[in-house]
Amino acid sequence: MMINEAGESIHKTVLLNETIEGLGLSRSQALGISKSMASEKIILDATFGGGGHSREILERYPEIKIVALDQDKDTWKKAENKFKGLEKRISFLNINFRDIKEDDKFDGIIFDLGLSSDQLENSGRGFSFIKDEPLLMTMKENPLPEDLTAIDIVNGWSEKSLADIIYGYGEERFSRRIAKGIVEARKKNRIERTTDLVKIISESVPSTYRKQRLHFATRTFQALRIAVNDELGALQIGLEKGLKILNKGGRMAVISFHSLEDRIVKRFFKEKERNGEVFLINKRPIIAGEKEIKNNARSRSAKLRILEKI
């Protein structure tokens, strides 16, 4: 996925129809709720990204309004042209979903986790291992000097800490070898570019590993990105806050892209179901069909879980 010539997002939204239909936004008509009551519905798009879910909801449901969040301010700049004529029904807040105020109330919430294609390909912040960029990996468009970056981690953390996060957040079986390679390399030169890190990883893993379908740097880059942005901690806080600000009868839809995220979501959903706080709309995660996977390879790993607040 790339940014087009106008600098706009052309990110493909994963499980678009399944997510929106899962929110049950048409239930007001089925239940005989008046149009005036339906017009009060507000949906929280907690991970705006390319804006695909938000735009589709606004086009399908003229009475609904949306509050969209994203830690990366650049996402709105790239997507705002998609919302011409719809601007009055969407508000964008440049914050992480973990920072949403608990006194706000919503009738539906969407979490589309992970990295958007726009961030991966065009952020210039080192998310992609196939581009030569500064090794930042922060979701913030303009990080402050005190903000943690991947440069800080690879140049400052101990070999054990590096191995632990690469294994724990990336589920990388060669984590110890990669961590050792990083520490040895930084003794000679400071590691500051994505290409520097890819070279180190390449030299640290077996040649057979470099020839597999999944790129040999994928798991290490994932681990560093998660560590820099505290993605798993933010997810746990965001889910808890999300349920608090969700109105009764409202639904929360969460799309995860790797096992660490899905494990947190699954555990959270099960716990709230046992406590009698929610009803699970789907017992098993919804996954992409063959057609979507063919058109968008990123959807292959996506899992959608939906709950309804009781």
Secondary structure, DSSP 8 states (H G I E B T S, - for coil): ----TTS------TTHHHHHHHTTTTHHHHTT--HHHHTT-EEEESS-TT-HHHHHHHHH-TT-EEEEE-S-THHHHHHGGGGTTTGGGEEEE-S-GGG--TT--EEEEEEE-S--HHHHHHSSSS--TTS--BS---S-SS--TTS--HHHHHHHS-HHHHHHHHHHHH--TTHHHHHHHHHHHHTTS---BHHHHHHHHHHHS-HHHHTSSS-TTHHHHHHHHHHHHTHHHHHHHHHHHHHHHEEEEEEEEEEE-SHHHHHHHHHHHHHHHHTTSEEES-SS-B---HHHHHH-GGGGG-EEEEEEE-
